[in-house]
Amino acid sequence: MSYLTESDVHDYINGVCFKTGPPGRVGAEAEWLVTDPARPGAPVPIRTVSTAVAQAGPPPGGSAVTFEPGGQLELSSPPLPGPGATYAALAADTDHIARHLSAAGLRLVGVGLDPRRPPVRQLAQPRYAAMERYFDSAGCATGRLMMCSTASLQVCLDIGADAADAARRWRLAHRLGPLLVAAFANSPVHRGRATGWRSSRWAVWEGIDPSRTRAPGRGDPVAAWTAYALRARLMTIRADHGPWEVDPGLAFGDWLACRHRRRPTREDLAYHLSTLFPPVRPRGWLELRMIDALPARWLAVPIAVAAALLDDPAAADTAAEATERLGGGAGLWRRAAALALADPELAACARTCFAAASAALERMDEAGLAGAVEDYRERFVERGRCPADLHHLAPAA
C-alpha cells in the first residue's frame, strides 16, 4: 500500500489549495443569526428555519443555503465575474430568504457575535460533535461560542494567474486582514454587555486552538500552508464504523510519521484542512474569513473593497504600500479587533485603501459599488468609526 507522505501533502496543497488561473471571479458567504423577536433570548430551532427556507423555494441568485452548528444560516453565492454580480446575487438571495422568514415571524440579524443568547449546538453530525468535544478536551473555553454564536462575511477571491501572482495576492490578503477586521468590526456585545472589543468575534476565534486559527507565514504560500497543516493538531481521526477518535494528541505531521495505528489517507488530509480556520484560507481560492457579519445595507462594501484591492493592479500597489506601514504580527490583529478605526494608524490606512478601492471600482465599471464604498467611507472611515460604534452598549460586567 502507498501511504501518504509530506511530499504528497505539498503536492496536494499546490495542486488543489493553490490551483491558479486568471483572476476575476468573486464569491461571498454571508452568515446570519436567526432570531424570533417574540422570544429574543431563545434559540430558533433549525427545523423551523429550514421549513421556512424550503417553502421559499430556491434563492433566485443561486446561493446555497446551509446551517452552522448553532443554527446560523449561511448563504453562499456562486463564484461570479466581478464583485457587482456577486453582490447582486447575494443581495437578491438574502432578501428572498429574509422575506419568507419574516412571514414566519423570524429575522435575519447581521452581527458578528450573538449579543444576547448563550451558545446551543443544534447540529448533531459527527463533525460538530467531534469539534465540540475537541474544544472541550483542549480547554478552549470559547470553542462552543465560536461554533454556535459567531457569524461572518467571507469574501472569496481567485488564487492568482500563476505562482508569482498567487504569492503576491497571498501576502496582500494577509496585510489587508487587520484592516478588514477594523473597518467592519461589528460585535461589541455578548450576553447584553460590552466586551471591550469592537470585534468580539475575532477575540472568540483567537481564544481557540492557535495551531488552527493564527495566520500562517507570509513566505511562499504553498510551503507556508503545508507547514501550517503539518503542525496543526488533529481535531479527530474519523472512523467508518464506530466512534471517531477525538483529540488524539497528534499534529498531522506526527500522524504521517506513523505515530498512530492507522495511516492517513488523502481524504484524511482534505478533512484535516477543512478543520483549519486561519484568517486567510486557501481552498482553490482565497477565503477571507476575518470580516464580521454585517447588516444587509452594508453587505456590498467588504465584497467590493476586498475584490478591488486584490484584483486592480493600481489599487493593489497602493494597498500594499499602505498596509506595509502598519507592520504585522498578532499584536496588530488584536489592535484591529479591540480599537478598530479608533486606532490612528489603522484609520489612516483605511482612508487610503478605501479611496483606492473606490477609484478601482470606477475603473472596473462597478460605479454602483463605488458609490456604496464612498458612502461607507464618509459614514465610518473618515470618522474613525466602524459599525460596532453604533451599538448601544451596557457597561462591561
Backbone hydrogen bonds, N-H to C=O, Kabsch-Sander energy under -0.5 kcal/mol:
donor,donor_aa,acceptor,acceptor_aa,energy
3,Y,1,M,-0.7
4,L,264,P,-1.0
9,V,5,T,-1.9
10,H,6,E,-2.4
11,D,7,S,-2.6
12,Y,8,D,-2.6
13,I,9,V,-2.5
14,N,10,H,-2.5
15,G,11,D,-2.5
16,V,12,Y,-2.7
17,C,12,Y,-0.8
18,F,13,I,-1.8
19,K,16,V,-1.0
21,G,160,G,-3.1
24,G,25,R,-0.5
26,V,80,L,-2.9
27,G,156,C,-2.5
29,E,154,Q,-2.6
30,A,75,L,-2.6
31,E,29,E,-0.6
31,E,152,S,-2.5
32,W,73,L,-2.8
33,L,109,V,-2.3
35,T,33,L,-0.5
35,T,107,R,-2.3
39,R,36,D,-2.2
42,A,39,R,-1.8
48,T,45,P,-0.5
49,V,45,P,-1.7
50,S,46,I,-3.5
51,T,47,R,-1.8
52,A,48,T,-1.6
53,V,49,V,-2.5
54,A,50,S,-2.5
55,Q,51,T,-2.1
56,A,52,A,-1.3
57,G,53,V,-0.9
57,G,54,A,-0.7
62,G,59,P,-1.4
64,A,76,S,-2.5
66,T,64,A,-0.5
66,T,74,E,-2.2
68,E,72,Q,-2.8
70,G,147,M,-0.9
71,G,68,E,-2.3
73,L,32,W,-2.2
74,E,66,T,-2.9
75,L,30,A,-2.6
76,S,64,A,-2.4
76,S,74,E,-0.5
77,S,28,A,-2.8
77,S,75,L,-0.6
80,L,26,V,-2.6
82,G,24,G,-2.1
82,G,80,L,-0.9
86,T,82,G,-1.4
87,Y,83,P,-2.8
88,A,84,G,-2.5
89,A,85,A,-2.2
90,L,86,T,-2.6
91,A,87,Y,-3.2
92,A,88,A,-2.1
93,D,89,A,-2.2
94,T,90,L,-2.7
95,D,91,A,-2.5
96,H,92,A,-2.2
97,I,93,D,-2.5
98,A,94,T,-2.9
99,R,95,D,-2.4
100,H,96,H,-1.4
101,L,97,I,-2.4
102,S,98,A,-2.5
103,A,99,R,-1.6
104,A,100,H,-0.7
104,A,101,L,-0.7
105,G,102,S,-1.9
106,L,101,L,-2.9
107,R,35,T,-2.5
109,V,33,L,-2.9
111,V,109,V,-1.0
112,G,186,N,-2.0
114,D,149,S,-2.7
122,Q,69,P,-3.6
123,L,69,P,-1.5
128,Y,125,Q,-0.6
129,A,125,Q,-2.2
130,A,126,P,-2.7
131,M,127,R,-2.2
132,E,128,Y,-2.4
133,R,129,A,-2.1
134,Y,130,A,-2.6
135,F,131,M,-2.4
136,D,132,E,-2.2
137,S,133,R,-2.8
138,A,134,Y,-2.6
139,G,136,D,-1.0
140,C,135,F,-2.8
141,A,139,G,-1.2
143,G,140,C,-1.9
146,M,142,T,-2.6
147,M,143,G,-2.1
148,C,144,R,-2.5
149,S,145,L,-2.4
150,T,146,M,-0.8
151,A,112,G,-2.1
153,L,291,I,-2.2
154,Q,29,E,-2.7
154,Q,152,S,-0.5
155,V,153,L,-0.5
155,V,288,L,-1.3
156,C,27,G,-3.0
157,L,155,V,-0.5
157,L,286,L,-2.3
158,D,25,R,-0.9
159,I,284,G,-0.5
166,A,162,D,-2.7
167,A,163,A,-2.2
168,R,164,A,-2.0
169,R,165,D,-2.6
170,W,166,A,-2.4
171,R,167,A,-2.3
172,L,168,R,-2.4
173,A,169,R,-2.6
174,H,170,W,-1.7
175,R,171,R,-2.1
176,L,172,L,-2.6
177,G,173,A,-1.0
180,L,176,L,-2.4
181,V,177,G,-2.3
182,A,178,P,-2.5
183,A,179,L,-2.9
184,F,180,L,-1.5
185,A,182,A,-0.9
187,S,198,R,-2.6
190,H,193,R,-2.5
191,R,114,D,-0.5
192,G,115,P,-3.1
193,R,190,H,-1.6
194,A,394,A,-1.8
195,T,188,P,-2.3
198,R,337,A,-1.6
199,S,337,A,-2.6
200,S,187,S,-2.5
200,S,198,R,-0.5
203,A,199,S,-1.4
204,V,200,S,-2.6
205,W,201,R,-2.4
206,E,202,W,-2.7
207,G,203,A,-1.2
208,I,205,W,-1.3
212,R,209,D,-1.7
213,T,209,D,-0.6
214,R,210,P,-1.7
224,A,220,D,-2.9
225,W,221,P,-2.7
226,T,222,V,-2.2
227,A,223,A,-2.5
228,Y,224,A,-2.1
229,A,225,W,-2.5
230,L,226,T,-2.2
231,R,227,A,-2.0
232,A,228,Y,-1.7
234,L,250,L,-3.4
237,I,245,E,-2.7
238,R,236,T,-0.6
245,E,237,I,-2.4
246,V,244,W,-0.7
247,D,235,M,-2.6
252,F,232,A,-2.0
253,G,230,L,-2.8
255,W,251,A,-1.8
256,L,252,F,-2.0
257,A,253,G,-1.3
258,C,255,W,-1.4
259,R,254,D,-1.4
269,L,265,T,-2.0
270,A,266,R,-2.3
271,Y,267,E,-2.2
272,H,268,D,-2.7
273,L,269,L,-2.6
274,S,270,A,-1.3
275,T,271,Y,-0.6
275,T,272,H,-1.5
276,L,273,L,-1.4
277,F,212,R,-3.1
281,R,287,E,-2.3
283,R,281,R,-0.5
283,R,285,W,-3.1
284,G,17,C,-2.3
286,L,157,L,-3.6
287,E,281,R,-2.5
287,E,285,W,-0.7
288,L,155,V,-3.1
288,L,286,L,-0.7
289,R,279,P,-3.3
289,R,287,E,-0.7
291,I,153,L,-0.5
293,A,151,A,-1.8
298,W,295,P,-1.9
299,L,296,A,-1.4
301,V,298,W,-1.0
303,I,299,L,-0.8
304,A,300,A,-2.5
305,V,301,V,-3.0
306,A,302,P,-2.3
307,A,303,I,-2.0
308,A,304,A,-2.6
309,L,305,V,-2.4
310,L,306,A,-1.4
311,D,307,A,-2.7
312,D,308,A,-1.9
316,A,312,D,-2.7
317,D,313,P,-2.1
318,T,314,A,-2.1
319,A,315,A,-2.8
320,A,316,A,-2.6
321,E,317,D,-2.1
322,A,318,T,-2.5
323,T,319,A,-2.8
324,E,320,A,-1.6
325,R,321,E,-1.0
326,L,323,T,-1.2
327,G,323,T,-0.5
327,G,324,E,-1.1
332,L,329,G,-0.8
333,W,329,G,-1.3
334,R,330,A,-2.2
335,R,331,G,-2.4
336,A,332,L,-2.5
337,A,333,W,-2.1
338,A,334,R,-2.7
339,L,335,R,-3.1
340,A,335,R,-1.1
340,A,336,A,-0.8
341,L,182,A,-0.6
342,A,339,L,-2.0
343,D,340,A,-1.5
347,A,343,D,-2.5
348,A,344,P,-2.3
349,C,345,E,-2.2
350,A,346,L,-2.5
351,R,347,A,-2.3
352,T,348,A,-1.8
353,C,349,C,-2.6
354,F,350,A,-2.9
355,A,351,R,-1.7
356,A,352,T,-2.0
357,A,353,C,-2.5
358,S,354,F,-2.5
359,A,355,A,-2.1
360,A,356,A,-2.3
361,L,357,A,-2.5
362,E,358,S,-1.5
363,R,359,A,-1.7
364,M,360,A,-1.9
365,D,362,E,-1.4
366,E,361,L,-3.1
370,A,366,E,-2.3
371,G,367,A,-2.1
372,A,368,G,-1.6
373,V,369,L,-2.5
374,E,370,A,-2.4
375,D,371,G,-2.3
376,Y,372,A,-2.2
377,R,373,V,-2.8
378,E,374,E,-2.4
379,R,375,D,-2.3
380,F,376,Y,-2.9
381,V,376,Y,-1.1
382,E,377,R,-3.2
383,R,380,F,-0.9
384,G,381,V,-1.6
385,R,380,F,-2.5
388,A,185,A,-2.0
389,D,386,C,-1.8
390,L,387,P,-1.9
391,H,388,A,-1.4
393,L,391,H,-0.9
